[in-house]
Structure formats: structure tokens, C-alpha cells
Amino acid sequence: MTSTVRTGGAQAPSAPEFPMPRAEGCPFDPPPALKKEQEQGPLRKVRLWDGSTPWLVTRYADQRALLADPRTSADITRPGYPSSAPVRGSSFSFILMDDPEHARQRRMVTAPFTIKRVEAMRPAVQKIVDGLIDDMLAGPPRADLVQAFALPVPSLVICELLGVPYADHDFFQENSKILISRSAAPEERGAAHAKLIGYLDELMGHKIARPADDLLSGLGTRVGAGELSRREAAETGVLLLIAGHETTANMIALGTLALLEHPDQLALLRDSDDPKAVAGAVEELLRYLNITHGGRRRVAVEDIEIGGEVIRAGEGIIVPNDIGNRDPEVFADPDRLDLGRDARRHVAFGFGVHQCLGQPLARMELQVVYSTLYRRIPTLRLDAGLEDLSFKHDGAVYGVYELPVAW
Amino acid sequence: MKVTLDQDKCVASGQCVVAADDVFDQDDDGIAVLLDPTPPSDRAEDVEQAAAVCPALAIRIQG
């Protein structure tokens, strides 16, 4: 061997597998091996399930720059895209598309998520939260917080917003869970996706026939006008339904667990009357927990230089926002949960044109939940050992499967 | 302080409104609207926050 051509980073042959395991007993922290990559350099290589070796962008500033860089593509069908599992089917929602089609479809569903319209929903969300807490307090003094509270809150809210009957929640929660599970077989995930698409398509039929004042009816009108195919409308419906309940539910349950494990921080939230302090606490919990832990996926469409190294056109890129949010260059003492810090610049919702569309709704729901639950049930405690809990290591969205609590 | 907003880039995240609702608003579809292109200097911190959290890099500040 006389020469070495750098076609993908010097460490490529020994690139570590991604995703990496979290440390036993540290359910809130990113995998130690992932943090080590961050210490070693801004641009690393990792190995995926299919043997491909995409780049790993480890630092906050580079993560933001890259996710906002139009020389990257989110198109899952593009060669080099570092998918987390075998790519099935030919129809995808707009989160896996590039502009201008991505922007065209995204703008069709942004209206209900404006700050004003989300704020207008706050009293209704407060009522849902209070009602579920009333139910908990009326029964025996223990519950699985996931089933009794964390899942119903966002499911009820997104059903109302989309116009999906809440009575169907068992069906869509079950299939969503399979669809985003890394451990489910590809056929299983395909079947769950098909069921959800079929369900949304049928619902779309009803909305087209009898439009109501909800988001799906709005999409139905677009279908009627020829701006969107019925399949595209169903894909968007599935995306919003899943994103609307899974993510927030996990933030509620995992956030509560993190606070129960940090009683001094829980006390700050419980004893505060200041909406600004509550909003700040939500931002810090979003930063600290960063539940979408699979890394944002992109592929370079042109050469991109980062820190003296070049990502070549066609190479895959993974942006693990969980370690971006623990970058010591940006957040002092980053592994400490500190509800008093200014965490508003976190990247838990991603960055760039694909950044979470539902973030104003998620924030409002979490503000209502975190400012109500611990105040109304001040004796809330974990009814199991931390080591007995089972965490969603295999899911696209991290969290806890069950959270036994008592009061 | 002079603020410019590129509405074509905006992705309707609404974060500028959260940061400085006297300087930014949203239209019915969520696209940001600049209410005050020359906010007073005591608004600098919040306007800078708005520019920093804009995921589409649609907000620029001069001076």
C-alpha cells in the first residue's frame, strides 16, 4: 500500500456502530460513546445497519449550519441517504422531501400552529389536563402515568385539531408505536403504516363529504381543488397524528421522571407562578431530554466543508441533536438539568426548513402540563425503582414505556 | 437597529413571535410579518434572540 485516499475520513474502517447504547443507570444522558465522538472532533464517521458509513456532525454550531444548508437533502430516495432501516414504499410525507415540494405541502398545514391559534387553545388544553388529573385523584392513589395522563393529553389535543375521533385512540396509538419502533420487523412496520394510511384515507373521505372546522377537512378541500392527491393528504395526516401524540407524550412522562429524580428542580416548577419561568423550564427539559434521539438524516448534494474536512456530494450525514444540546461550548455544565438556565437556543426540534412544525403546540401543552401536574399532586412520587423501568431505546422517539407513580 | 425579514424563507415556526411579539407577528398561514423594521435599542436582546432561533435564517439585523 503506497497511498491513502481520503474518501470518507481516516477512521472509516473502524467507524463505530450507530445508534449507540446509553449507559446503564443514566436514562437521561446520550450514549457515552456518542459523547466521546463529540470530544474527538466535529466530523466523525459511523457505521449503520447496512454497512454504510455516513458522517456524524457532533457539534452544536455545525449541526445548525448543516441543517440550514440548502446543499443538504432530506430526500429519503436519494442515493447515499443514511436511512435508519430499509426504505419501503414509494410514498412519503413531506418531512422526507426537499423544497420546493416540501415547502408547498408544509405550508398547507401551518395555519393551526401559529402562536395566536395555539394560545387560543390553551384554556381547552388546561381543561383536558385538569380533567385527567381529576380522574386520577378520584381513583386509587397510584397509576401508570403514561396511560392515565401522558398519552391521553396530546392524543386528545391532536384529535381535536385534526378532526380524528378520539375513540379510535387505541388503534392509532398501537400502530404508531409499531411504525416508529426500530425493533419491529420491516414487514410489521409496513403493515402498521398501511393500516394508518387506510384509516386516514377513509377519514379523508368523510371530511371531503362533510367538511368540519378541522385540519383534515382543510386538506380535503385541497384534494378537491387538485392541489394535493388523496394519498399525499393521508400521508400528511399520519405524520401529524403520530408527531402530535408520541413526542409530547414522551416528553410528559420522561420529563416527569427526570423531575422526580431532581426534586430540587421539581420544586422550582411547582412553586413558580411565573409563566416565563415555566416556559424556560420547558425549554430546558426539551434540551436535556432531546427525545428524538435517532439523529436527523441528510445527504449532501454538493461538497460541503466543515472544520477543514469535506463532505462529498452523495455522502450521508447524521446530525445527533442530543449531543448538540449537550455541547459544552454552548451550554455550560451541559449534563446538569438546570431549569433556571436560558436553554431557548436548543436544537431539540431540529433546525433548518424541516424544524418541527408543531413546536408551538408542543410547548404550550408542556407548559400547561408541567405547571399543573406537580402543583395539583404535590406528593407525586415514583412507584418503582429507576432500574425497574423500561426505556424506549428502540424507538425513533425516546421515552419510558410505563411510569408507575403514586401519591 | 435595522431588521429585515425574508418571508420566502420563513417556515412558520413562530419562534420570532415568542421572542419579540412587538416586532414580529404571523399571517394566517404562520408566515412571519415584520411589525417594526427599526425597533428601539432596548429591544435588541429579544430581536437578536428571534434571529438566533429562526430555523430558516430568515431574519437579519444591521447596526
Boltz contact constraints between the chains, C-beta under 6 A:
constraints:
  - contact:
      token1: [A, 68]
      token2: [B, 57]
      max_distance: 6.0
  - contact:
      token1: [A, 110]
      token2: [B, 12]
      max_distance: 6.0
  - contact:
      token1: [A, 110]
      token2: [B, 29]
      max_distance: 6.0
  - contact:
      token1: [A, 110]
      token2: [B, 30]
      max_distance: 6.0
  - contact:
      token1: [A, 111]
      token2: [B, 28]
      max_distance: 6.0
  - contact:
      token1: [A, 111]
      token2: [B, 29]
      max_distance: 6.0
  - contact:
      token1: [A, 114]
      token2: [B, 26]
      max_distance: 6.0
  - contact:
      token1: [A, 114]
      token2: [B, 30]
      max_distance: 6.0
  - contact:
      token1: [A, 115]
      token2: [B, 14]
      max_distance: 6.0
  - contact:
      token1: [A, 115]
      token2: [B, 17]
      max_distance: 6.0
  - contact:
      token1: [A, 345]
      token2: [B, 52]
      max_distance: 6.0
  - contact:
      token1: [A, 351]
      token2: [B, 55]
      max_distance: 6.0
  - contact:
      token1: [A, 352]
      token2: [B, 55]
      max_distance: 6.0
  - contact:
      token1: [A, 353]
      token2: [B, 11]
      max_distance: 6.0
  - contact:
      token1: [A, 353]
      token2: [B, 56]
      max_distance: 6.0
  - contact:
      token1: [A, 355]
      token2: [B, 13]
      max_distance: 6.0
  - contact:
      token1: [A, 355]
      token2: [B, 55]
      max_distance: 6.0
  - contact:
      token1: [A, 360]
      token2: [B, 14]
      max_distance: 6.0
